[in-house]
Amino acid sequence: IAYNCSLFISAYFNENWQLEDLQIESIDILEENAWNKLSEKIKQDMIKDIPNEIAKLNYKEKAISEFIRSKIRKMVYKETDIKPVTYMHFYKKSL
């Protein structure tokens, strides 16, 4: 049986589509210190990219969620050669 590591992503947006929090967690991709450095780097890159992508994707929740999930997964793969099983929690406050 092939084993893929797990990646947990939580993205929280306010009612105006501003990112309030982005969490990227894993307990089995890298050792804790190495993972913390990588996840912080990915988080900073995503914080820069998300506002432009939200507008490009016409504020569609499903498309934005998929963009975040797939881009983070690709970034993890690029740095580790691991294709993690990815779990996404997406929340946007209502108007």
C-alpha positions, 0 to 999 in steps of 0.5 A: 500500500502506498502511503501519502502524507497528509496536508491540512489547509484552512482558509478564512475570509471576511465578508469582503473577501479579505483573507483573515487567516490561512493555516497550513498543517502537517505532522508527517511531511517533514520534521517539525522545524523544517515543516514550520519553515516551509509552511511559513514560506508557502503561507507568505507566498499565498497571502500575496497571490490570493487577492489577485486570484479572487478577482480573476476567479470572479469571487466563486468560492469553489474555484477559490478553494480549489486554487488555494488547495492545488497551489499549496499542494504543488508548492509542497510537492516542489519542495519535498517530492511528496504529493500529500493527500490534501484536506481543505477547510474553506470559510467565508463570512456572510454579508 
